[in-house]
Amino acid sequence: MKNIKSKIVRFWAACLLAVSLAALISGCQKNLLDKNPLDQLSTATFWKSESDALLALTGVYNTGSSYESGPMYDLWKPDTYIRLLDLTTDNGYEKDNMVGDLNNGNRTATYGPVQILWQTSYQKIARCNNFLENIDAVPMDTVAKAAMKAEVRTIRAYDYFYLAFYWGDIPLVTKVLSINEANTISRTPRKDVISFVLSELQRSAGDLPATYPVAQKGRITQAAALAILGRVQLSEKLWADAVNTYKQIIDLNLYSIDPQYKQLFEVAGENSAELILSAKRMQNVFGTLVQRSCIPFMYGGYHQFNVYNELVEAYQCTDGKSIQESPLYDPAHPYQNRDPRLYASVFIPENTVFKGQLYVAHPDSVKAKDRLPLRAWSGYALKKFADESYTGPITSYGGDFPLVRYAEVLLSYLEANIEAGNPITQNLLDQTINKVRGRAAVNMPPVTETDPVALTPILRNERRVELAFEGLRLFDLYRWHIAHTVLEGKFHGMKLTNDPANYTAFPVDNNGYFMCRQMAFRENTDYLFPVPQSERDVDTNLTQNPGY
């Protein structure tokens, strides 16, 4: 693992001069369908050996700077999945409101985060195109070369899928463009982009190895390509195809549900058999800001990420029933007797102990560094990625970020079977959702509901709590077409009082929970992002989505 991570450092050192030159040149070129990736080494001196090919491949994987202070919303960056996706949903938000208007009815064609996401996606696609145009010149083993090409095609298809998913019609570019070509390109119909993506992923899966040596862990495997293919098939309601795709991953017999849960999101779990694909990080070399973003002020963090009570309430009681149904639920003590994943995922005021200190956020706790009056906080913080064992610089954390877990595969396989109309048996439940719920660290009661109609909300809730803040919540809300009902109204933070009728210090709902945000998703507009106006100013052939 360290070997492949060290290659990242060598790649960026090799490209440093070229990147500096690119920064000067690209300032004069505004269309980010990025014509020719100007930060690539010259073809006259590069693409001569397998070592060159590996360096270029590493560069495709790691577009941007070594920290998230680079292109903020690169789709391949783990920080993006948290900030841009889950933190615009009913799971939580980011306190400085950098992406707060994404799903709040205020999204426009000049909205910065959407523009950056579009730009960085096409920058990475340009790198992929450049790699695929040059790799054949490298003298090397044909099988290894085919695998490298398949990795890059998978990354490119991955980006194109999310572009099509969030924008609809988009420019489909499969070669390095001249400036004139880039500035006159038109949008390709969504169905054609999806057809291309499906074809690329199916082709790539056949050329990828099932495993890599330990030193190369983090490269895209056959299962990773298939898992991305499965996501595409779910979004397109290709249920029978998705069943087959996920079954292929299961039949590889390479992955399993880890008995642990919290450790999957820390350095300790980097080599778990549950992780199919992760974004690689290395302490002090290629680090991540996730610790600073998650950890509350009182522990030295920024408390950037906040959790809504709506997510907290989605975690069942230990008897496997919702808080509305379970006799174990006590409204006066709402955090008792709950799914262990709640305690692993959320800093709960006056309940969570982290690094030997009780987490405190109530506004009556005058000395608390995370109390509500100080910042635009919900009171809850995100614990899932907070590594209690880490003692190094908070901005240099080297823990990998999981992009695809086997738990997602099993839950998606069950969903595809439900939607395909296949028989739902107890054995199918035991091999999918109950394996996820039954891991030793969670040990929630098994699901026994086999009626597809009644099972669907159970499965959807399971996806929400199991995969919280792993970047799939917005994807799910959009593809289920429920964002316009879920992302509407007021959202809440921590419980402030058991006597809401007489509580006046802060706005609370009828149950005493802090009212901290309001959302207003527009059904007829917000299911598609706007084409950035800055791109349309350069390329007049780019049309705009309705409502913008």
C-alpha positions as CSV (number, residue, x, y, z in Angstrom):
1,M,0.0,0.0,0.0
2,K,2.8,2.4,0.9
3,N,4.5,1.6,-2.4
4,I,1.6,2.7,-4.5
5,K,1.1,5.8,-2.3
6,S,4.8,6.8,-2.7
7,K,4.3,6.7,-6.5
8,I,1.8,9.4,-6.1
9,V,4.5,11.6,-4.5
10,R,6.9,10.8,-7.3
11,F,4.4,11.6,-9.9
12,W,3.6,15.0,-8.6
13,A,7.3,15.8,-8.1
14,A,7.9,14.9,-11.8
15,C,5.0,17.1,-12.9
16,L,5.7,20.1,-10.7
17,L,7.4,22.2,-13.4
18,A,4.7,21.3,-16.0
19,V,1.9,22.1,-13.5
20,S,3.4,25.6,-12.9
21,L,3.6,26.3,-16.6
22,A,0.0,25.0,-17.0
23,A,-1.2,27.4,-14.3
24,L,0.2,30.4,-16.4
25,I,-1.2,29.2,-19.7
26,S,-4.6,28.0,-18.5
27,G,-5.4,31.4,-17.0
28,C,-6.1,32.5,-20.5
29,Q,-8.3,29.7,-21.4
30,K,-11.7,29.6,-19.9
31,N,-13.6,26.6,-21.2
32,L,-12.9,23.7,-18.8
33,L,-13.8,20.9,-21.2
34,D,-10.1,21.1,-20.9
35,K,-8.7,21.0,-24.4
36,N,-5.3,19.4,-23.9
37,P,-4.2,18.6,-20.3
38,L,-1.4,21.1,-20.1
39,D,0.0,19.6,-16.9
40,Q,1.1,16.4,-18.7
41,L,4.7,15.7,-19.5
42,S,5.7,16.1,-23.1
43,T,5.1,13.0,-25.3
44,A,8.6,13.5,-26.7
45,T,10.1,12.6,-23.4
46,F,7.4,10.5,-21.7
47,W,5.4,7.4,-22.6
48,K,8.6,5.5,-23.2
49,S,8.4,2.7,-20.5
50,E,6.1,0.9,-18.2
51,S,7.3,3.1,-15.4
52,D,6.1,6.1,-17.3
53,A,2.7,4.5,-17.9
54,L,2.4,3.7,-14.2
55,L,3.2,7.3,-13.2
56,A,0.6,8.6,-15.7
57,L,-1.9,6.1,-14.4
58,T,-1.3,7.4,-10.8
59,G,-1.8,10.9,-12.1
60,V,-5.2,9.9,-13.5
61,Y,-6.2,8.5,-10.1
62,N,-5.1,11.6,-8.3
63,T,-6.1,14.7,-10.1
64,G,-5.7,17.8,-8.0
65,S,-3.4,18.8,-5.2
66,S,-2.4,16.4,-2.4
67,Y,-4.9,18.1,0.0
68,E,-8.5,19.1,-0.5
69,S,-7.4,22.7,-0.7
70,G,-6.9,21.9,-4.4
71,P,-9.9,21.5,-6.8
72,M,-12.6,21.4,-4.1
73,Y,-15.1,19.2,-5.8
74,D,-13.2,16.7,-7.8
75,L,-15.6,13.7,-8.0
76,W,-12.8,11.3,-7.2
77,K,-12.0,13.1,-3.9
78,P,-13.4,11.5,-0.8
79,D,-13.9,15.0,0.8
80,T,-16.3,15.7,-2.1
81,Y,-18.6,12.8,-1.3
82,I,-19.1,14.2,2.2
83,R,-19.3,17.9,1.5
84,L,-21.0,18.1,-1.8
85,L,-23.4,15.1,-1.7
86,D,-24.5,14.0,1.8
87,L,-24.1,17.4,3.3
88,T,-26.8,18.8,1.0
89,T,-29.4,16.2,2.0
90,D,-31.5,15.3,5.0
91,N,-28.5,13.7,6.6
92,G,-26.6,16.9,7.5
93,Y,-24.9,20.0,6.3
94,E,-21.7,22.0,6.3
95,K,-21.6,24.8,8.8
96,D,-20.1,27.6,6.5
97,N,-22.9,27.0,3.9
98,M,-20.4,26.5,1.1
99,V,-22.8,24.1,-0.6
100,G,-25.9,24.9,1.3
101,D,-27.8,26.2,-1.7
102,L,-27.3,23.1,-3.8
103,N,-30.7,21.6,-2.9
104,N,-32.3,24.6,-1.2
105,G,-34.2,26.0,-4.1
106,N,-31.5,28.7,-4.7
107,R,-29.3,26.9,-7.2
108,T,-28.4,29.0,-10.3
109,A,-26.3,28.7,-13.4
110,T,-23.6,30.8,-11.7
111,Y,-23.5,28.7,-8.5
112,G,-19.9,28.1,-7.7
113,P,-19.9,24.5,-6.4
114,V,-21.8,23.2,-9.5
115,Q,-19.3,25.0,-11.8
116,I,-16.3,23.5,-9.9
117,L,-17.8,20.0,-10.0
118,W,-18.3,20.3,-13.8
119,Q,-14.8,21.7,-14.3
120,T,-12.9,19.2,-12.3
121,S,-14.8,16.3,-13.8
122,Y,-13.9,17.4,-17.3
123,Q,-10.3,18.0,-16.3
124,K,-10.1,14.5,-15.1
125,I,-11.8,13.2,-18.2
126,A,-9.2,15.0,-20.3
127,R,-6.4,13.2,-18.3
128,C,-8.1,9.9,-19.1
129,N,-8.4,10.7,-22.8
130,N,-4.7,11.8,-22.9
131,F,-3.7,8.5,-21.2
132,L,-5.7,6.4,-23.6
133,E,-4.4,8.2,-26.6
134,N,-0.7,7.6,-25.6
135,I,-0.6,4.3,-23.7
136,D,-0.4,2.2,-26.8
137,A,3.0,3.7,-27.6
138,V,4.5,2.2,-24.4
139,P,6.3,-1.2,-24.9
140,M,5.0,-3.4,-22.1
141,D,3.1,-6.6,-21.3
142,T,-0.2,-6.6,-23.3
143,V,-2.2,-7.9,-20.3
144,A,-0.9,-5.3,-18.0
145,K,-1.5,-2.6,-20.6
146,A,-5.1,-3.8,-21.1
147,A,-5.7,-3.6,-17.3
148,M,-4.3,-0.1,-17.1
149,K,-6.5,1.0,-20.0
150,A,-9.5,-0.6,-18.3
151,E,-8.8,1.2,-15.1
152,V,-8.7,4.6,-16.9
153,R,-11.8,3.7,-18.9
154,T,-13.6,2.9,-15.6
155,I,-12.6,6.2,-14.1
156,R,-13.7,8.1,-17.2
157,A,-17.0,6.2,-17.3
158,Y,-17.5,6.8,-13.5
159,D,-17.2,10.6,-14.1
160,Y,-19.4,10.5,-17.2
161,F,-22.1,8.6,-15.3
162,Y,-22.3,11.2,-12.5
163,L,-22.2,14.1,-15.0
164,A,-25.1,12.5,-16.9
165,F,-26.9,11.6,-13.6
166,Y,-26.8,15.2,-12.3
167,W,-26.9,17.2,-15.6
168,G,-28.7,15.0,-18.1
169,D,-27.4,15.9,-21.6
170,I,-23.6,16.6,-21.4
171,P,-20.7,16.8,-23.9
172,L,-19.3,13.3,-24.4
173,V,-15.6,13.7,-25.2
174,T,-13.5,10.7,-25.9
175,K,-10.3,12.3,-27.3
176,V,-8.0,15.2,-26.5
177,L,-9.6,18.3,-27.9
178,S,-8.2,21.3,-29.6
179,I,-9.1,24.7,-28.2
180,N,-11.5,25.4,-31.0
181,E,-13.2,22.0,-30.7
182,A,-13.6,22.4,-26.9
183,N,-15.2,25.9,-27.4
184,T,-17.8,24.7,-30.0
185,I,-18.9,21.3,-28.6
186,S,-22.5,20.5,-28.0
187,R,-24.3,18.4,-25.4
188,T,-24.8,14.7,-26.1
189,P,-28.2,13.2,-25.2
190,R,-28.2,11.5,-21.8
191,K,-29.3,8.2,-23.2
192,D,-26.2,8.1,-25.5
193,V,-23.9,9.0,-22.6
194,I,-25.4,6.2,-20.4
195,S,-25.1,3.7,-23.3
196,F,-21.4,4.6,-23.6
197,V,-20.9,4.3,-19.8
198,L,-22.5,0.9,-19.7
199,S,-20.5,-0.3,-22.6
200,E,-17.2,1.0,-21.1
201,L,-17.8,-0.5,-17.7
202,Q,-18.8,-3.9,-19.1
203,R,-15.7,-4.0,-21.3
204,S,-13.4,-2.8,-18.6
205,A,-14.6,-5.4,-16.1
206,G,-13.5,-8.1,-18.5
207,D,-10.0,-6.7,-18.7
208,L,-9.4,-6.0,-15.0
209,P,-7.9,-8.5,-12.6
210,A,-9.8,-9.8,-9.6
211,T,-7.0,-8.7,-7.3
212,Y,-3.7,-6.9,-7.2
213,P,-0.6,-7.4,-5.1
214,V,-0.8,-5.8,-1.7
215,A,1.7,-3.1,-2.8
216,Q,-0.8,-2.0,-5.4
217,K,-3.9,-2.0,-3.3
218,G,-6.2,0.8,-4.3
219,R,-6.2,0.2,-8.0
220,I,-9.5,-0.6,-9.6
221,T,-10.3,-4.3,-9.7
222,Q,-13.0,-6.2,-11.6
223,A,-15.3,-6.0,-8.6
224,A,-14.9,-2.2,-8.4
225,A,-15.8,-1.7,-12.1
226,L,-18.8,-4.0,-11.6
227,A,-19.9,-2.1,-8.5
228,I,-19.9,1.1,-10.4
229,L,-21.7,-0.6,-13.3
230,G,-24.3,-1.7,-10.7
231,R,-24.9,1.8,-9.6
232,V,-25.5,2.9,-13.2
233,Q,-28.0,0.0,-13.7
234,L,-29.8,1.0,-10.5
235,S,-30.1,4.6,-11.6
236,E,-31.4,3.5,-15.0
237,K,-33.8,0.9,-13.5
238,L,-32.1,-1.9,-15.3
239,W,-33.1,-4.2,-12.5
240,A,-32.4,-7.6,-14.0
241,D,-29.0,-6.4,-15.3
242,A,-28.2,-5.1,-11.8
243,V,-29.1,-8.4,-10.2
244,N,-26.6,-10.1,-12.6
245,T,-23.9,-7.6,-12.0
246,Y,-24.0,-7.7,-8.2
247,K,-24.2,-11.5,-8.3
248,Q,-20.9,-11.5,-10.2
249,I,-19.3,-9.6,-7.4
250,I,-20.8,-11.9,-4.8
251,D,-19.7,-15.0,-6.7
252,L,-16.1,-13.9,-6.7
253,N,-15.9,-14.9,-3.0
254,L,-13.3,-12.2,-2.4
255,Y,-15.3,-9.9,-0.1
256,S,-17.1,-10.2,3.2
257,I,-18.8,-8.1,5.8
258,D,-16.3,-7.1,8.4
259,P,-17.3,-7.9,12.0
260,Q,-16.2,-4.3,12.9
261,Y,-17.9,-1.2,11.7
262,K,-16.2,2.0,13.0
263,Q,-12.8,0.8,12.1
264,L,-13.8,0.6,8.4
265,F,-13.5,4.3,8.3
266,E,-10.1,4.6,10.0
267,V,-6.5,3.6,9.3
268,A,-7.1,0.4,11.3
269,G,-9.6,-0.9,8.7
270,E,-7.7,0.0,5.5
271,N,-7.1,-3.7,4.6
272,S,-10.6,-5.0,5.4
273,A,-12.1,-7.6,3.1
274,E,-15.2,-5.4,3.0
275,L,-13.5,-2.6,1.1
276,I,-13.8,-3.0,-2.7
277,L,-12.4,0.4,-3.6
278,S,-10.9,3.2,-1.6
279,A,-9.4,6.6,-2.2
280,K,-5.8,6.2,-1.0
281,R,-4.2,8.6,1.5
282,M,-0.9,8.6,3.3
283,Q,0.0,10.5,6.5
284,N,2.2,13.6,6.0
285,V,2.5,12.8,2.3
286,F,-1.0,12.7,0.7
287,G,-3.2,13.5,3.5
288,T,-6.8,14.5,4.0
289,L,-8.6,17.2,5.9
290,V,-11.4,14.8,7.0
291,Q,-10.3,14.8,10.7
292,R,-10.3,18.5,10.9
293,S,-13.7,18.7,9.2
294,C,-15.4,16.0,11.4
295,I,-13.9,16.4,14.8
296,P,-15.5,19.0,17.1
297,F,-13.7,22.2,18.4
298,M,-13.2,20.8,21.8
299,Y,-10.9,18.1,20.4
300,G,-9.0,20.4,18.1
301,G,-11.2,20.1,15.0
302,Y,-13.3,22.6,13.0
303,H,-16.7,20.8,13.5
304,Q,-17.3,21.5,9.8
305,F,-19.7,18.7,9.2
306,N,-23.0,18.6,11.1
307,V,-25.6,15.9,11.4
308,Y,-29.4,16.4,11.4
309,N,-31.7,14.9,14.0
310,E,-33.6,13.5,11.0
311,L,-30.7,11.1,10.4
312,V,-30.3,10.4,14.1
313,E,-34.0,9.3,14.3
314,A,-33.5,6.9,11.4
315,Y,-31.4,4.6,13.5
316,Q,-33.6,1.9,15.0
317,C,-33.8,0.8,18.6
318,T,-31.9,-2.4,19.5
319,D,-35.1,-4.5,19.1
320,G,-35.0,-3.7,15.4
321,K,-38.0,-1.4,15.6
322,S,-38.2,2.3,14.7
323,I,-38.4,4.9,17.4
324,Q,-42.1,5.3,16.5
325,E,-42.8,1.6,17.2
326,S,-40.3,0.4,19.8
327,P,-41.2,0.2,23.5
328,L,-37.5,0.8,24.2
329,Y,-37.6,4.3,23.0
330,D,-37.9,7.0,25.6
331,P,-38.5,10.5,24.3
332,A,-36.9,12.0,27.4
333,H,-33.7,9.9,26.8
334,P,-33.8,9.5,23.0
335,Y,-30.2,8.2,22.6
336,Q,-30.6,5.1,24.7
337,N,-31.1,1.6,23.4
338,R,-30.3,2.5,19.8
339,D,-28.5,0.9,16.8
340,P,-24.8,0.8,17.6
341,R,-24.1,2.4,14.3
342,L,-25.6,5.6,15.7
343,Y,-22.9,5.8,18.4
344,A,-20.2,5.0,15.8
345,S,-21.3,7.6,13.4
346,V,-22.5,10.7,15.4
347,F,-21.0,12.8,18.2
348,I,-24.1,12.9,20.5
349,P,-24.0,15.8,23.1
350,E,-23.7,14.7,26.7
351,N,-23.4,11.0,25.5
352,T,-20.3,10.6,23.3
353,V,-16.9,10.2,25.0
354,F,-14.0,10.8,22.6
355,K,-10.3,10.8,23.7
356,G,-11.4,10.6,27.3
357,Q,-13.6,13.7,27.2
358,L,-17.4,13.9,27.2
359,Y,-18.7,15.8,24.1
360,V,-20.7,18.8,25.2
361,A,-22.7,21.2,22.9
362,H,-25.8,22.3,24.9
363,P,-26.1,26.2,24.9
364,D,-26.5,26.2,28.7
365,S,-22.9,24.7,29.0
366,V,-21.2,28.1,29.0
367,K,-17.6,26.7,28.7
368,A,-18.3,24.2,26.0
369,K,-16.4,25.0,22.8
370,D,-19.1,23.4,20.6
371,R,-22.2,24.9,22.2
372,L,-24.8,26.1,19.8
373,P,-24.5,29.9,20.1
374,L,-20.9,29.9,18.8
375,R,-21.4,28.6,15.3
376,A,-24.1,27.5,12.8
377,W,-24.0,24.0,14.3
378,S,-26.7,21.4,14.9
379,G,-25.2,20.2,18.1
380,Y,-24.4,16.8,16.5
381,A,-21.1,16.2,14.7
382,L,-19.9,13.5,12.4
383,K,-18.0,10.8,14.2
384,K,-17.9,8.2,11.5
385,F,-14.5,9.2,10.1
386,A,-13.1,10.7,13.3
387,D,-10.1,8.4,14.3
388,E,-9.7,8.4,18.0
389,S,-6.3,6.7,17.8
390,Y,-4.8,9.3,15.5
391,T,-2.3,11.7,17.3
392,G,-0.5,13.4,14.3
393,P,-1.2,16.8,12.7
394,I,-4.9,17.0,12.1
395,T,-4.5,18.1,8.5
396,S,-2.1,15.3,7.6
397,Y,-4.3,12.2,8.4
398,G,-3.5,9.3,6.1
399,G,-6.6,7.1,6.5
400,D,-8.1,5.9,3.2
401,F,-11.7,6.8,2.3
402,P,-14.0,3.9,1.2
403,L,-15.7,4.5,-2.1
404,V,-17.3,1.1,-2.5
405,R,-18.0,-1.4,0.3
406,Y,-19.3,-4.9,0.1
407,A,-22.2,-3.8,2.3
408,E,-23.4,-1.5,-0.5
409,V,-23.2,-4.5,-2.9
410,L,-25.4,-6.7,-0.8
411,L,-28.0,-4.0,-0.1
412,S,-28.0,-3.1,-3.8
413,Y,-28.4,-6.7,-4.8
414,L,-31.4,-7.0,-2.6
415,E,-33.0,-3.8,-4.0
416,A,-32.4,-5.0,-7.6
417,N,-34.1,-8.3,-6.8
418,I,-37.1,-6.5,-5.2
419,E,-37.5,-4.2,-8.1
420,A,-37.0,-7.0,-10.7
421,G,-39.9,-8.8,-9.2
422,N,-37.9,-11.8,-8.1
423,P,-39.1,-13.9,-5.1
424,I,-37.9,-12.5,-1.8
425,T,-37.1,-15.3,0.5
426,Q,-35.7,-15.4,4.0
427,N,-32.5,-16.9,2.6
428,L,-32.1,-13.9,0.3
429,L,-32.6,-11.6,3.3
430,D,-30.1,-13.5,5.3
431,Q,-27.5,-13.4,2.5
432,T,-27.9,-9.6,2.1
433,I,-29.4,-7.2,4.5
434,N,-29.1,-9.4,7.5
435,K,-25.4,-9.9,6.9
436,V,-25.0,-6.2,7.0
437,R,-27.1,-5.8,10.2
438,G,-25.6,-8.9,11.8
439,R,-22.0,-7.9,11.8
440,A,-20.6,-8.5,15.4
441,A,-20.1,-4.8,16.2
442,V,-23.7,-4.0,15.2
443,N,-25.7,-7.2,15.9
444,M,-29.1,-5.8,15.0
445,P,-32.1,-8.2,14.8
446,P,-32.6,-9.8,11.4
447,V,-35.2,-8.6,8.9
448,T,-37.9,-11.1,8.3
449,E,-40.3,-9.1,6.1
450,T,-40.6,-10.7,2.6
451,D,-43.4,-8.6,1.2
452,P,-41.7,-6.4,-1.4
453,V,-43.9,-3.4,-0.7
454,A,-43.2,-3.5,3.1
455,L,-39.6,-4.4,2.6
456,T,-38.7,-1.5,0.4
457,P,-38.8,1.2,3.1
458,I,-36.9,-1.1,5.5
459,L,-34.2,-1.5,2.9
460,R,-34.1,2.2,2.1
461,N,-33.6,3.1,5.7
462,E,-30.9,0.5,6.1
463,R,-29.0,2.0,3.2
464,R,-29.3,5.4,4.8
465,V,-27.9,4.5,8.2
466,E,-25.3,1.9,7.0
467,L,-23.9,4.2,4.3
468,A,-24.4,7.6,5.9
469,F,-21.9,10.2,4.7
470,E,-20.3,7.9,2.2
471,G,-21.7,9.9,-0.7
472,L,-24.7,7.9,-1.7
473,R,-27.7,9.6,0.0
474,L,-28.2,12.3,-2.7
475,F,-27.8,9.6,-5.4
476,D,-30.5,7.6,-3.7
477,L,-32.9,10.5,-3.2
478,Y,-32.6,11.5,-6.8
479,R,-32.9,8.1,-8.3
480,W,-35.9,7.2,-6.1
481,H,-37.3,10.6,-7.1
482,I,-38.2,11.5,-3.5
483,A,-35.9,14.5,-3.1
484,H,-38.7,17.0,-3.6
485,T,-40.6,15.5,-0.7
486,V,-37.7,14.6,1.6
487,L,-35.7,17.9,1.1
488,E,-38.6,20.1,2.0
489,G,-39.3,21.9,5.3
490,K,-37.4,22.4,8.5
491,F,-34.4,20.3,9.7
492,H,-33.3,19.9,13.3
493,G,-30.4,19.5,15.5
494,M,-29.9,18.2,19.1
495,K,-32.5,17.9,21.7
496,L,-32.5,21.1,23.9
497,T,-35.4,20.5,26.2
498,N,-38.1,18.1,27.5
499,D,-40.4,21.1,28.0
500,P,-40.6,22.7,24.6
501,A,-43.8,24.7,25.4
502,N,-41.9,26.8,28.0
503,Y,-38.5,26.9,26.3
504,T,-37.6,30.2,24.7
505,A,-33.8,30.3,24.4
506,F,-33.7,28.8,20.9
507,P,-36.3,27.8,18.4
508,V,-37.3,24.2,19.0
509,D,-40.0,21.9,17.6
510,N,-42.8,20.2,19.6
511,N,-40.4,17.6,20.8
512,G,-37.7,20.0,22.0
513,Y,-35.2,19.6,19.1
514,F,-33.3,22.7,17.8
515,M,-34.7,24.0,14.5
516,C,-31.5,24.8,12.6
517,R,-32.2,24.8,8.8
518,Q,-34.9,24.9,6.2
519,M,-34.9,23.5,2.7
520,A,-37.1,23.9,-0.4
521,F,-36.2,21.5,-3.2
522,R,-37.9,22.4,-6.6
523,E,-39.3,19.3,-8.2
524,N,-39.4,20.7,-11.7
525,T,-35.9,22.2,-11.6
526,D,-33.5,20.8,-9.1
527,Y,-33.3,17.1,-10.2
528,L,-30.9,18.5,-12.9
529,F,-27.9,20.8,-12.2
530,P,-27.5,23.9,-14.4
531,V,-24.8,24.0,-17.1
532,P,-22.4,26.6,-15.7
533,Q,-22.9,30.0,-17.2
534,S,-19.2,30.5,-17.5
535,E,-19.0,27.5,-19.8
536,R,-21.9,28.8,-21.9
537,D,-20.3,32.2,-22.2
538,V,-17.4,30.5,-24.0
539,D,-19.3,27.8,-25.9
540,T,-22.6,29.1,-27.3
541,N,-23.5,25.6,-28.5
542,L,-24.1,24.5,-24.9
543,T,-27.8,24.6,-24.1
544,Q,-29.2,25.1,-20.6
545,N,-31.4,22.9,-18.5
546,P,-35.0,24.0,-17.7
547,G,-35.5,26.4,-14.9
548,Y,-32.1,28.1,-15.2
